[in-house]
Every structure is written in structure tokens, then in C-alpha cells.
């Protein structure tokens, strides 16, 4: 080893063994949503962590604004215990080291175990929740079909490995149940599940009852609705970082985020606390920057690595599918599956609106015959739905329109064939099953 290599080794060892030197300031303002620190403006950057020793324990926050008078920090803890004059100091970046042994575990947004099974075993490589997407020209292409086992999706909005799909739905139309059916799909080595802003009582139900035996291959990240917006904003990023770890190991990963809308709500709260203006229904500009940045990290990795198939639920406020978050998600994702309240009211589950759902990679899944069949089925369903009022008023007479006669005869049977209970066996060959069900009637 020459002198230069010896010097590099000595500097590296010094860097690893020297404790982080912190610069401190004092809290000069405390508000319900944030606190201000004086004396650190020249030493910190946006996104860095600040520690405060309060109520006998350290609490951390993130720098969300810097000006000449001080910095504004948003705490991760819902109950911030600091007061005026409390010492605030710089902290090293938040990082965690995923490991294959994390499968089957439930953790929070900071990477701390919640399931009472002991501390997590750290892996060999530390990662941060913030990362860049793989370079566009180095990414593998998406082309391998996946069978989700959900008949209506495999027929009308098929998914490929590495695709990013949104499930758009209002409250109470079966969104979480459909996500659970997708989480049980075969063809994935690992499932990473982020429950963002969920009710606390639903977490154990989802993990123990819905995932069931598939829990052994799942890493679940939980941030319930009563946690701070910083934790709810961090949870999907932590889930994405863990999914990237398994993707880089060459695994096929299913990432499920329920829901991305609550991530947007948390980002909005943070942005408004930083003083950003509200530009679209209360959402600040950085919300529409954070969403694509997060979503672009999903998908295929570089050539030779694995894939992250992303399923993101979008909670449509007031069933308004023109909501700014819904619009942004539709333009960013590779497909969207729309759940209809009208269909749910008919007790037809999964309540997928076939005509409103689109997969931009369906051409990689269907062969020419299947593509032609799906086009005919869509046209038939559109004809049936467009004439619903006419038929209800008694204006339909058989024999006057052969296409409508065919739609009236077949579409109810197609709807019946697409019904699938959450406890039913996954669909293996959806086109053959549809044919057999139509013939059976």
C-alpha cells in the first residue's frame, strides 16, 4: 500500500470514528404546527434534522424554511415538549439499513419496530428515505405481464411487472379490500405495504387477517392518522426506500401505498407551515413536486436489477375525480383503476368501472385476439350503460337494434362473471373463465 492509499484509509477511519460535531441554537418561537430556532440559519440546509432535548427525551424535527431571523422546524413528534430557550442542535441525516429479515415485520416511518418482536436486524448498507429515481436511459423496459388474480383487472386493465397503477376511489367502495386482493398476488418475491393515515384499529386487521399467510413476505410500514404530518409524509418514502433495497437485490417487489392522498395532505400541512401559498384547493406548489418525485422512484430498476410494481390508492375527496391530486396522479402513473360508488351500491365487487379504467401497458399483455375481444366487450358495455335510462323508461324493444339486443343479453352475464369475493381463489386464466361462465349461463 503506497502513501496515498494509507492516507485515504486513515482519513476514512477518522471520519467513521469521529462523532458528529453539532452546532446548536435556541428556540425563539413555538407554534402548534412548528417551532423557530435562532442561531442556525447559516449552518443548516432544507431537509436537515434538528434535535431538541425536551420532556426528558430527545425529539427531532426537519428544517422546512430558512431565513435571516432563524429556521422553521416541523417536529416529527405529535406532542412537542420544547419551550422558549430550549437548545436545538444539528443531527446527522436519518438513515436505516434494511435486511431480508425485515420480512414479516411491522415498523414505523423512522424504521423502528412496532410489532413487539424485538429490534430489527440492520443490514450491511444504510439507506435514506430520500433518493433519486434511476436514470431514465439506464432503466430496464417494462414488458413482463403479471397475473393479479383479480379477474376484472386481468381482463380490462392488466398490469406488468414494474408498472405504476393508481386505484381511484371515494370512501367505502372497497378500495382497501381490492388492495388486499392485489397484495396476495403471486409473482412477487416481496411485498412492501405502507399504511398512511389509516385508522389505528384497522392496522392489525389488515396485517393479520387480510395478509394472512402472505405476511411472511411483507414489510409493513405504518403511520396512523393520529401521528404528525411529518410521520405521514415520511412513511411512503421509507416504504419506497425499503422497496428499492429489495429491488436492487434482483427481487420482484410489490409496493402498495394506502393512501397517497394522505401523503399529499401531510405534505400540504408541512408546506403551509413553511409559509407557502395555497394555489389549488389548499395545496401548495411543493405538493405537486413531491408526488412525481416519489412516484418516479417506483418501476423497473437499472438493467440487471429487479422491479418495483407500484399500486397507489387515491382517495377521491367527495367522489370528485377532477381533484388536483387525482389529476396529478393520473398524468404521472402508467394506468388507473376507478372504483365506482354506483357499482358498489349494486353490491358488485370489486366495484371497478371498466369504462373508466385504463392500463397504458395493456398492449404488452394482450395478444391480438384478446385485444379485439376486450375492445368488443368495452363497446358492448358502453352501449348497455348509455341506454340504461331508455330501458328503465320502457323505451327499449327487442329486435330493433341487434347490437343493443346482444348487449342486453350478455352484459349482465359479464358483470356476474366479474364478481369476485375477497376470500375467493385467485383467477388463473381470466379469459377462459369468462368464456366458461358465459357458456354456463
MARBA-566978 format. One record per residue: x, y negated, z negated of N, C-alpha, C in turn. Coordinates in steps of 0.05 Angstrom, whole numbers, plus 5000, padded with zeros to 4 digits. Atoms other than C-alpha are relative to their C-alpha. Layout:
N
n_X;n_Y;n_Z;ca_X;ca_Y;ca_Z;c_X;c_Y;c_Z
X;Y;Z;X;Y;Z;X;Y;Z
...
! end
This chain:
441
n_X;n_Y;n_Z;ca_X;ca_Y;ca_Z;c_X;c_Y;c_Z
5017;5024;5000;5000;5000;5000;5018;4975;5000
4984;5024;4999;5030;4933;5021;4991;4979;4980
5006;5021;5020;5029;4868;4981;4973;4988;5004
5026;5012;4994;4967;4840;5016;4978;5018;4990
5021;4981;5009;4926;4903;5002;5000;5001;4969
5000;5000;5029;4949;4903;4929;4986;4975;4989
5012;5025;5009;4928;4830;4922;4969;5001;5003
5029;4998;4996;4859;4845;4953;4988;5019;4979
5011;4982;5020;4849;4904;4906;4999;4987;4972
5000;5013;5026;4869;4862;4845;4977;4979;4999
5021;5020;5000;4821;4806;4865;4972;5013;4998
5026;4985;5001;4764;4856;4876;4995;5010;4972
5003;4991;5027;4776;4887;4808;4994;4978;4981
5005;5023;5017;4778;4819;4776;4971;4989;5003
5027;5009;4995;4713;4799;4809;4979;5018;4987
5019;4980;5011;4678;4863;4786;5000;5000;4970
4998;4998;5030;4703;4859;4714;4996;4973;4986
5003;5026;5013;4695;4784;4702;4970;4994;4996
5028;5006;5004;4628;4766;4671;4992;4975;5015
5011;5023;4985;4583;4718;4708;5002;4974;4984
4998;5026;5014;4601;4647;4689;4975;4983;5005
5025;5014;4996;4537;4609;4677;5003;4970;4994
5003;5028;5004;4521;4535;4680;4973;4995;4988
5025;5003;5014;4467;4511;4633;4990;4971;5001
5014;5026;5002;4417;4453;4628;4979;5002;4978
5021;5000;5021;4358;4435;4584;4973;4995;5012
5028;5003;4990;4283;4440;4595;4990;4972;4992
5010;5027;5005;4254;4370;4603;4970;4997;5004
5029;5001;4996;4182;4386;4622;4989;5028;5001
5013;4974;4999;4135;4445;4612;4971;4995;5009
5027;5001;4989;4071;4453;4653;4988;5028;5000
5013;4973;5000;4020;4510;4657;5012;5018;5022
4991;4984;4977;4050;4532;4724;5030;5001;5004
4972;5001;4995;4123;4515;4719;5014;4984;4977
4986;5017;5018;4178;4481;4679;5023;4987;5015
4979;5015;4987;4231;4429;4697;5025;5001;4982
4974;4999;5014;4305;4434;4678;5018;4978;5010
4981;5021;4993;4353;4376;4677;5028;5009;4997
4972;4994;5002;4427;4381;4689;5010;5023;5018
4991;4977;4982;4428;4438;4741;4997;4994;5030
5007;5006;4972;4409;4402;4805;5023;5005;5019
4977;4998;4982;4480;4403;4834;5012;5028;5000
4987;4974;5003;4495;4475;4815;4983;5024;5010
5017;4977;4993;4436;4517;4839;4989;4996;5028
5013;5001;4973;4401;4534;4905;4972;5012;4997
5027;4989;5001;4329;4551;4921;5001;5030;4999
5002;4971;5002;4311;4622;4902;5018;5012;4979
4983;4989;5021;4364;4629;4849;4984;5004;4974
5013;4994;5025;4346;4655;4780;5010;4983;4977
4993;5015;5024;4345;4615;4716;4990;5015;4975
5007;4986;5024;4345;4646;4647;4995;4980;4977
5006;5017;5024;4315;4616;4583;4996;5019;4977
5004;4983;5024;4321;4646;4514;4977;4987;4984
5024;5011;5013;4251;4636;4485;4985;5022;4986
5016;4981;5016;4209;4670;4432;5017;5025;4993
4983;4978;5009;4269;4713;4412;5008;5019;5022
4992;4983;4978;4279;4743;4481;5004;4984;5025
4994;5015;4975;4306;4721;4549;4976;5002;5019
5020;5001;4979;4256;4700;4602;5012;4988;5025
4987;5009;4975;4272;4688;4675;4979;4987;5018
5016;5013;4981;4245;4644;4729;5016;4995;5026
4988;5005;4974;4260;4625;4801;4999;4970;5007
4999;5028;4991;4282;4557;4828;4983;4997;5025
5018;5003;4977;4227;4533;4874;5002;4971;5011
4996;5027;4990;4246;4459;4881;5024;4987;4986
4977;5014;5011;4308;4416;4872;4998;4971;5008
4998;5029;4993;4312;4340;4867;5020;4988;4981
4978;5013;5015;4358;4289;4836;4994;4999;4970
5007;5001;5028;4320;4289;4770;5001;5027;4986
4999;4974;5012;4324;4364;4760;4990;5021;5019
5010;4978;4983;4298;4430;4785;4973;5010;4988
5025;4989;5009;4229;4461;4781;5002;5031;5002
4996;4971;5003;4228;4534;4759;4972;5013;4995
5025;4985;5004;4170;4583;4764;5006;5025;4985
4993;4977;5016;4172;4635;4708;4987;5026;5010
5012;4974;4993;4161;4709;4721;4981;5010;4978
5017;4992;5022;4130;4719;4652;4975;4983;5000
5026;5013;5001;4056;4702;4647;4998;4980;4976
5000;5017;5024;4067;4673;4577;5028;4990;4996
4973;5011;5003;4127;4627;4579;5003;4987;4973
4996;5009;5027;4155;4613;4510;5019;4977;4996
4980;5022;5003;4205;4558;4524;4987;4974;4994
5010;5026;5006;4197;4487;4500;5020;4979;5008
4982;5022;4994;4228;4418;4509;5027;5004;4986
4974;4997;5012;4303;4421;4498;5012;5028;5001
4989;4972;4998;4309;4497;4507;5021;5001;5021
4978;4997;4981;4373;4517;4541;4992;5018;5022
5005;4984;4976;4366;4542;4612;5026;5004;5015
4974;4994;4988;4423;4576;4648;4997;5016;5025
4999;4984;4975;4441;4606;4715;5002;5030;4994
4998;4971;5002;4433;4681;4724;5008;5012;5026
4993;4987;4975;4461;4729;4775;4974;5008;5015
5023;4992;4984;4414;4750;4832;4988;5026;4990
5014;4976;5008;4361;4802;4817;5006;5022;5020
4995;4977;4983;4381;4870;4844;4993;5026;4986
5006;4974;5011;4365;4943;4834;5012;5020;5020
4987;4980;4984;4394;5008;4861;4981;5024;5003
5018;4977;4996;4341;5056;4890;5015;5027;5001
4989;4973;5000;4353;5131;4885;4978;5019;5008
5021;4980;4993;4317;5193;4913;4984;5009;4975
5014;4991;5024;4299;5210;4840;4977;4981;4993
5022;5019;5006;4252;5149;4841;4973;5010;5011
5025;4989;4989;4201;5190;4880;4984;5012;4977
5017;4991;5022;4142;5205;4834;4999;4981;4977
4999;5019;5022;4156;5144;4791;4982;4976;5006
5015;5025;4999;4115;5081;4777;5017;4978;4987
4983;5022;5009;4154;5016;4770;4986;4973;5004
5011;5027;4996;4141;4942;4766;5016;4985;5021
4987;5015;4979;4164;4887;4813;5029;4995;4995
4972;5004;5006;4230;4880;4776;5016;5025;5000
4986;4975;4999;4247;4953;4785;5003;5014;4973
5000;4988;5027;4231;4974;4713;4978;5020;4999
5020;4978;5002;4195;5040;4699;4977;4992;4983
5024;5005;5015;4123;5035;4676;4986;5026;4991
5014;4975;5004;4105;5109;4671;5007;5015;4975
4993;4987;5025;4137;5126;4604;5018;5025;5004
4983;4976;4995;4184;5178;4636;5029;4994;4996
4972;5007;5004;4248;5143;4615;5010;4981;5021
4988;5019;4981;4294;5096;4651;5005;5012;5027
4994;4991;4973;4304;5101;4726;5030;5005;5003
4972;4994;4994;4368;5133;4750;5009;4982;5023
4992;5018;4979;4406;5080;4790;5015;5015;5022
4986;4988;4977;4432;5097;4859;5028;4988;5002
4972;5009;4996;4501;5083;4888;5002;4973;5012
4999;5026;4986;4482;5019;4925;4978;4982;4991
5020;5019;5009;4448;4958;4897;4989;4984;5024
5014;5016;4979;4397;4920;4940;4985;4978;4986
5017;5022;5010;4358;4856;4931;4973;5000;5014
5027;5000;4988;4285;4843;4944;4999;4983;5025
4999;5017;4975;4303;4791;4997;5021;5012;5019
4982;4989;4980;4334;4819;5060;4990;4991;5028
5007;5007;4973;4335;4805;5134;4991;5025;5015
5009;4978;4983;4300;4848;5186;5023;5008;5018
4979;4991;4981;4344;4890;5232;5000;4983;5025
4999;5016;4975;4368;4852;5294;4982;5012;5021
5020;4991;4980;4316;4855;5349;5011;5019;5021
4989;4985;4978;4362;4883;5402;5014;5026;4991
4988;4976;5010;4391;4937;5357;4979;5020;4989
5021;4983;5011;4324;4965;5334;4993;5022;5019
5011;4978;4984;4300;5032;5358;4972;4993;5010
5027;5005;4989;4237;5033;5401;4980;5018;4986
5021;4985;5013;4171;5056;5374;4985;5016;5022
5013;4983;4979;4142;5115;5413;4990;5027;4989
5008;4974;5010;4132;5176;5368;4973;4999;4988
5027;5000;5012;4058;5190;5355;4999;5012;4973
5005;4989;5027;4033;5204;5285;4970;5007;4998
5027;4992;5007;3971;5241;5263;4994;4992;4972
5007;5009;5027;3940;5205;5204;4981;5020;4986
5020;4982;5011;3887;5259;5194;4973;4987;4997
5025;5015;5001;3833;5205;5195;4989;5000;5029
5009;4995;4973;3791;5224;5256;4995;4975;5016
5008;5024;4985;3764;5156;5275;5025;4984;5008
4976;5015;4993;3834;5124;5273;5016;5015;5021
4985;4985;4980;3868;5180;5312;4987;5000;5027
5014;5001;4974;3814;5175;5365;5002;4972;5013
5004;5027;4988;3806;5099;5374;5022;4980;4994
4978;5018;5006;3866;5065;5341;5024;5015;4990
4978;4982;5009;3923;5115;5339;5025;4985;4992
4977;5013;5011;3987;5099;5303;5026;5016;5007
4973;4988;4994;4061;5112;5320;5018;4995;4975
4980;5003;5021;4119;5121;5272;5015;4973;5004
4987;5026;4998;4147;5052;5258;4981;4977;5007
5019;5021;4993;4083;5015;5276;4991;4985;4974
5010;5015;5022;4055;4960;5231;4970;4993;5006
5029;5001;4996;3979;4961;5223;4987;4986;4976
5016;5012;5021;3931;4918;5184;4973;5012;4998
5027;4991;5005;3867;4942;5152;4984;4976;4989
5014;5024;5006;3819;4883;5151;4972;5007;4989
5026;4993;5013;3760;4887;5103;4993;4980;4979
5010;5014;5023;3717;4850;5054;5001;5018;4976
4999;4984;5025;3709;4875;4983;4977;5021;5001
5021;4980;5003;3672;4940;4971;4991;5015;5025
5008;4985;4975;3673;4971;5041;5017;5024;5005
4985;4975;4997;3720;5029;5028;5029;4996;5008
4972;5006;4992;3788;4996;5040;5020;5018;4985
4981;4984;5017;3825;5030;4982;4997;5030;5006
5004;4972;4994;3794;5097;4999;5013;5008;5026
4987;4994;4974;3818;5093;5071;5030;4999;4996
4972;5001;5005;3887;5073;5047;5010;5025;4986
4993;4975;5014;3888;5134;5001;5001;5023;5020
5000;4979;4980;3870;5179;5060;5025;4998;5018
4976;5003;4983;3927;5149;5101;5025;5007;4984
4977;4994;5017;3975;5157;5042;5005;5030;4998
4997;4971;5001;3962;5232;5044;5008;5012;5027
4994;4990;4973;3980;5237;5117;5026;5016;5001
4976;4985;4996;4031;5289;5138;5018;4985;5019
4981;5012;4981;4093;5270;5178;5017;4978;4988
4983;5020;5013;4124;5224;5126;5017;5014;4978
4983;4989;5021;4183;5241;5081;4995;4986;4973
5003;5017;5025;4169;5185;5031;4977;4981;5004
5021;5021;5001;4110;5141;5013;5008;4979;4980
4995;5022;5019;4123;5073;4982;4974;4984;4999
5026;5012;5004;4059;5044;4953;5002;4975;4982
5000;5025;5015;4053;4971;4930;4971;4993;4993
5026;5009;5009;3991;4955;4889;5003;4972;4989
4995;5028;5006;3989;4879;4887;4974;4987;4992
5024;5013;5010;3938;4843;4844;4977;5018;4995
5022;4981;5005;3898;4906;4831;4990;4998;4971
5011;4997;5027;3853;4917;4771;5017;5020;4985
4983;4982;5016;3893;4949;4715;4988;5028;4997
5013;4973;5004;3842;5006;4706;5003;5017;5025
4999;4984;4975;3850;5027;4779;5027;5012;5006
4973;4990;4993;3925;5040;4777;5002;5029;4995
4997;4971;5006;3923;5107;4741;4981;5017;5018
5018;4985;4983;3862;5128;4781;5012;5005;5028
4989;4998;4974;3898;5114;4846;5024;5020;5000
4975;4983;5000;3964;5147;4826;4993;5029;4993
5004;4973;5009;3936;5208;4790;4978;5015;5016
5023;4987;4986;3870;5222;4827;5003;4999;5030
5000;5003;4971;3879;5194;4896;5025;5012;5013
4976;4988;4989;3952;5211;4909;5002;5030;4993
5000;4972;5008;3947;5276;4870;5027;5013;5004
4975;4985;4996;4000;5326;4893;5020;4984;5016
4982;5016;4983;4028;5275;4942;5015;4979;4983
4986;5019;5017;4051;5234;4882;5029;5006;4999
4972;4992;5002;4116;5273;4882;5018;4987;5021
4983;5013;4978;4139;5239;4947;4995;4970;5001
5007;5028;4999;4113;5170;4929;5014;4984;4978
4991;5020;5019;4145;5110;4895;4979;4978;4999
5022;5019;5003;4091;5064;4867;5010;4975;4986
4993;5026;5012;4104;4990;4853;4974;4986;4993
5025;5011;5011;4051;4957;4810;5004;4972;4990
5002;5026;5011;4035;4885;4797;4970;4993;4998
5028;5003;5004;3966;4878;4767;4991;4970;5002
5011;5027;4996;3920;4817;4775;5005;4981;4977
4996;5018;5022;3935;4791;4706;5030;4991;4997
4972;5008;5001;4010;4784;4719;5004;4973;5014
4994;5027;4989;4043;4719;4740;5001;5002;5031
4998;5000;4970;4041;4698;4814;5028;5007;5009
4973;4993;4992;4117;4707;4815;5003;5030;5002
4999;4971;5000;4109;4781;4799;4984;5011;5024
5017;4991;4978;4053;4789;4850;5013;4993;5027
4986;5007;4975;4095;4754;4903;5025;5018;5004
4976;4984;4999;4156;4797;4886;4994;5029;5007
5006;4972;4998;4121;4865;4886;5002;5011;5029
4997;4989;4973;4114;4874;4962;5029;4999;5010
4972;5002;4992;4186;4851;4972;5017;5023;4987
4987;4978;5013;4210;4902;4921;4993;5026;5014
5009;4976;4985;4169;4956;4957;5014;5002;5027
4987;5000;4974;4199;4935;5023;5029;5007;4998
4972;4993;5004;4270;4939;4996;5004;5029;4994
4999;4971;5006;4257;5009;4969;4995;5016;5026
5005;4987;4974;4227;5030;5036;5024;4998;5019
4976;5003;4983;4288;5002;5072;5022;5019;4991
4980;4981;5010;4333;5044;5027;4995;5028;5011
5005;4974;4990;4298;5108;5046;5001;5001;5031
4997;5001;4970;4294;5086;5120;5029;5003;5008
4972;4999;4993;4369;5076;5121;5012;5028;4994
4991;4972;5004;4376;5148;5095;4991;5018;5023
5009;4985;4977;4343;5170;5160;4972;5012;4996
5027;4988;5006;4274;5185;5129;4978;4984;5015
5024;5012;4990;4206;5171;5158;4983;4991;4976
5012;5012;5023;4174;5123;5108;4972;4988;5007
5026;5014;4999;4101;5103;5099;4999;4979;4978
5003;5022;5019;4095;5035;5066;4971;4990;5000
5027;5009;5003;4026;5017;5040;4999;4977;4981
5002;5024;5018;4013;4947;5012;4971;4993;4998
5028;5007;5005;3946;4934;4980;4999;4980;4977
5005;5010;4973;3936;4878;4990;5019;4977;5006
4982;5021;4991;3978;4830;5030;4987;4972;4995
5013;5026;5006;3925;4776;5018;5006;4990;4972
4993;5009;5027;3940;4775;4944;5029;4991;4999
4973;5010;4997;4013;4767;4962;4999;4971;5010
5003;5027;4989;3992;4706;5003;4989;4981;4979
5011;5017;5022;3951;4680;4944;5022;4992;4980
4978;5006;5019;4012;4686;4898;5020;4981;5013
4982;5019;4986;4056;4651;4950;4988;4972;5000
5013;5027;5000;4005;4595;4954;5003;4987;4973
4997;5012;5027;4007;4585;4878;5028;4990;4996
4972;5008;5004;4083;4582;4879;5005;4975;5017
4995;5023;4982;4084;4533;4938;4987;4975;4989
5014;5023;5010;4032;4487;4907;5014;4989;4974
4985;5008;5024;4072;4487;4841;5025;4985;5008
4975;5013;4990;4133;4465;4882;4993;4973;5013
5008;5026;4989;4093;4405;4908;4995;5000;5030
5005;4999;4971;4080;4430;4979;4971;4991;5005
5028;5008;4993;4018;4401;5014;4984;5025;5009
5017;4978;4990;3959;4447;5028;4991;4992;5029
5005;5007;4972;3949;4450;5104;4977;5016;5012
5021;4983;4989;3899;4506;5117;4986;5015;4978
5017;4987;5021;3844;4524;5067;5016;5004;4974
4985;4999;5025;3892;4510;5010;5027;5014;5002
4974;4986;4997;3951;4549;5038;5021;4980;5009
4978;5018;4993;4018;4513;5041;5016;5012;5024
4986;4991;4976;4064;4518;5102;5018;5024;4995
4981;4978;5004;4114;4566;5070;4986;5027;4998
5015;4974;5000;4059;4619;5062;5001;5012;5028
5000;4990;4972;4057;4625;5138;5028;5006;5010
4972;4992;4994;4133;4632;5138;5007;5026;4985
4995;4976;5016;4135;4684;5082;4988;5025;5012
5013;4976;4989;4086;4731;5116;5015;5013;5023
4985;4987;4978;4123;4743;5182;5027;5010;4991
4974;4992;5010;4189;4746;5145;4999;5027;4986
5004;4974;5014;4163;4803;5101;4992;5022;5020
5010;4979;4982;4126;4840;5156;5021;5009;5021
4979;4992;4980;4185;4839;5205;5020;5019;4989
4981;4980;5012;4226;4880;5156;4990;5028;5003
5011;4973;4995;4179;4939;5168;5005;5007;5029
4997;4991;4973;4182;4981;5231;5024;5018;5003
4977;4982;4996;4239;5021;5262;5025;4986;4991
4973;5011;5007;4310;5012;5237;5017;5000;5025
4981;4999;4978;4372;5009;5279;5002;5029;5010
4998;4973;4988;4386;5068;5326;5015;5019;4981
4987;4980;5017;4402;5130;5285;4989;5000;4972
5012;5001;5027;4363;5109;5222;4971;5009;5002
5028;4992;5000;4292;5124;5202;4981;4977;5007
5021;5020;4993;4227;5084;5208;4984;4994;4975
5020;5008;5020;4180;5046;5163;4974;4994;5014
5026;5005;4989;4108;5053;5184;4984;4984;4979
5013;5018;5020;4072;4995;5150;4970;4999;5003
5029;5003;5001;3999;4995;5130;4994;4978;4980
5004;5024;5017;3978;4927;5102;4970;4994;4999
5029;5006;5002;3908;4916;5075;4997;4969;4998
5005;5029;5000;3880;4846;5088;4972;4997;4989
5026;5004;5013;3824;4826;5041;4988;4975;5012
5012;5022;4985;3779;4782;5084;4981;4985;4981
5016;5015;5019;3751;4728;5038;4973;4993;5013
5027;5006;4991;3676;4723;5046;4993;5013;5027
5004;4987;4974;3679;4771;5106;5005;4982;5023
4993;5019;4978;3708;4714;5147;5026;5010;5013
4977;4989;4986;3754;4747;5197;5017;4978;5014
4985;5022;4990;3777;4678;5220;5015;4985;4978
4984;5010;5022;3810;4665;5153;5029;4996;5010
4972;5004;4991;3881;4635;5163;5019;5023;4996
4983;4977;5005;3914;4695;5131;4994;5023;5020
5007;4979;4981;3875;4744;5175;5010;4993;5028
4990;5008;4974;3893;4704;5237;5030;5004;5002
4971;4996;5000;3966;4704;5219;5008;5029;5001
4994;4972;5000;3966;4778;5205;4995;5013;5027
5007;4988;4974;3931;4796;5270;5021;4994;5021
4981;5008;4980;3982;4757;5310;5028;5012;4995
4974;4990;5007;4041;4789;5274;5002;5030;5002
5000;4971;5001;4021;4862;5268;4998;5013;5028
5002;4985;4975;4021;4917;5321;4973;5013;5003
5027;4989;4998;3948;4933;5311;4984;4993;4976
5017;5006;5023;3888;4921;5266;4976;5018;5001
5023;4983;5004;3834;4966;5239;4980;4984;4983
5020;5017;5013;3770;4928;5220;4979;5018;4987
5022;4986;5014;3722;4955;5167;4976;4982;4999
5024;5016;4998;3651;4932;5174;4981;5005;4976
5020;4997;5022;3602;4919;5117;4974;5011;5010
5025;4989;4989;3544;4934;5163;5002;5030;5003
4996;4971;4998;3573;5003;5177;5000;5013;4972
4999;4989;5027;3587;5014;5103;4971;5001;4988
5027;5000;5010;3514;4995;5087;4984;5024;5011
5013;4976;4989;3494;5054;5132;5011;5026;4989
4987;4977;5013;3536;5100;5087;5016;5016;5021
4984;4986;4980;3580;5116;5147;5029;4993;4995
4972;5005;5008;3651;5123;5121;5019;5020;5014
4988;5027;5003;3706;5107;5139;4984;4980;5017
5017;5020;4987;3669;5043;5158;5016;4985;5021
4983;5013;4980;3714;5029;5218;4983;4990;5023
5013;5012;4977;3688;4981;5271;5017;5007;5024
4985;4990;4978;3711;5018;5333;5005;4978;5021
4997;5020;4979;3699;4959;5380;5019;4977;4990
4983;5022;5009;3737;4910;5335;5028;5008;4992
4974;4989;5008;3797;4955;5321;5017;5004;5025
4982;4998;4977;3858;4954;5366;5027;5011;4990
4972;4991;5004;3925;4991;5368;5016;4992;5025
4984;5009;4978;3977;4957;5411;5019;5021;5011
4982;4979;4991;4016;5022;5417;4985;5026;5006
5017;4977;4993;3958;5068;5435;5010;5014;5025
4991;4988;4975;3989;5079;5504;5022;5020;4996
4979;4980;5006;4046;5117;5470;4988;5026;4990
5013;4977;5012;3996;5166;5441;4982;5015;5019
5019;4988;4982;3942;5178;5492;5013;5010;5026
4993;4993;4973;3953;5218;5555;4978;4988;5019
5020;5013;4982;3915;5193;5618;4972;5008;4996
5027;4990;5004;3855;5237;5606;4988;4989;4974
5010;5010;5026;3849;5216;5533;4994;4970;5002
5004;5029;4997;3856;5142;5552;4974;4995;5015
5025;5004;4985;3800;5148;5603;4975;5007;4983
5022;4992;5017;3756;5185;5553;4994;4978;4979
5004;5021;5020;3766;5132;5499;4988;4975;5012
5012;5024;4986;3750;5076;5549;4970;5005;5004
5028;4994;4995;3685;5111;5567;4984;5000;4974
5014;5000;5026;3667;5122;5493;4996;4972;4990
5003;5028;5009;3681;5049;5476;4978;4985;5016
5021;5013;4984;3637;5026;5534;4973;5010;4992
5025;4988;5008;3582;5073;5512;4991;4988;4973
5007;5011;5026;3585;5048;5440;4992;4971;5003
5007;5029;4996;3585;4975;5464;4972;4998;5011
5027;5001;4988;3523;4989;5506;4979;5006;4979
5018;4992;5021;3489;5022;5447;4996;4977;4980
5002;5021;5019;3505;4965;5399;4987;4974;5012
5011;5024;4988;3487;4910;5448;4970;5001;5004
5029;4997;4996;3417;4938;5458;4985;5008;4974
5012;4992;5025;3403;4951;5384;4974;4984;4995
5024;5016;5005;3354;4893;5377;4977;5007;5020
5020;4993;4980;3319;4912;5442;4986;5026;4992
5012;4974;5008;3309;4983;5417;4983;4998;4975
5016;5004;5025;3285;4960;5348;4973;4987;5006
5025;5013;4993;3232;4917;5381;4982;5017;5018
5016;4982;4984;3207;4975;5423;5002;4994;5030
4998;5008;4972;3232;4946;5489;5015;5021;5017
4985;4980;4985;3272;5008;5508;4981;5023;5009
5015;4977;4989;3240;5061;5554;5019;5018;5014
4982;4981;4988;3276;5124;5572;4995;5003;5030
5002;4995;4971;3291;5135;5646;5005;4975;5017
4997;5025;4985;3300;5062;5666;5030;4993;5004
4971;5006;4998;3376;5058;5653;5014;5025;4991
4988;4975;5006;3415;5122;5657;5024;4997;4981
4978;5004;5019;3476;5093;5621;4990;4995;4972
5012;5004;5026;3433;5069;5564;4988;5025;4989
5011;4974;5009;3398;5136;5561;5022;5018;4989
4977;4984;5010;3466;5170;5554;5010;4989;4974
4991;5012;5025;3487;5121;5500;4982;5006;4977
5020;4994;5022;3423;5131;5460;5002;5029;4992
4998;4971;5006;3433;5206;5464;5026;5007;4986
4973;4990;5009;3508;5211;5449;5011;4983;4977
4986;5017;5020;3528;5151;5405;4994;5008;4972
5004;4991;5027;3492;5174;5342;5015;5026;4993
4985;4976;5005;3526;5241;5350;5030;4994;4996
4972;5009;5003;3593;5206;5359;5004;4988;4972
4999;5012;5027;3580;5166;5295;5001;5022;4979
5000;4978;5019;3564;5230;5259;5027;5015;5000
4975;4985;4998;3628;5263;5284;5023;4984;4987
4978;5016;5012;3670;5204;5258;4997;4998;4970
5002;5000;5029;3644;5210;5187;5020;5019;4989
4979;4983;5013;3698;5238;5142;5003;4992;4971
4998;5005;5029;3696;5244;5067;5029;5000;4991
4972;5002;5009;3759;5226;5028;5010;5027;4991
4991;4974;5010;3761;5297;5000;5001;5021;5022
5000;4981;4977;3754;5330;5069;5028;5005;5009
4974;4993;4989;3812;5365;5102;5008;4981;5022
4991;5018;4978;3854;5321;5148;4993;5011;5027
5006;4992;4972;3835;5323;5221;5026;5007;5014
4976;4991;4987;3886;5362;5261;5000;4994;5030
5002;5006;4972;3861;5355;5333;4974;4985;5005
5025;5016;5000;3811;5298;5336;4984;5002;5025
5015;4999;4975;3793;5302;5410;4985;5027;5002
5013;4974;4999;3778;5377;5406;4977;5001;4979
5021;4999;5020;3739;5367;5341;4976;4983;5009
5023;5016;4990;3697;5311;5373;4985;5016;5021
5014;4985;4979;3682;5355;5433;4983;5023;4988
5015;4978;5012;3662;5414;5389;4976;4991;4985
5023;5010;5015;3617;5371;5345;4978;4991;5019
5020;5008;4981;3582;5342;5406;4986;5024;5013
5012;4975;4989;3572;5411;5436;4983;5014;4980
5015;4986;5020;3548;5438;5370;4973;4988;4996
5027;5013;5002;3491;5387;5369;4983;5006;5025
! end
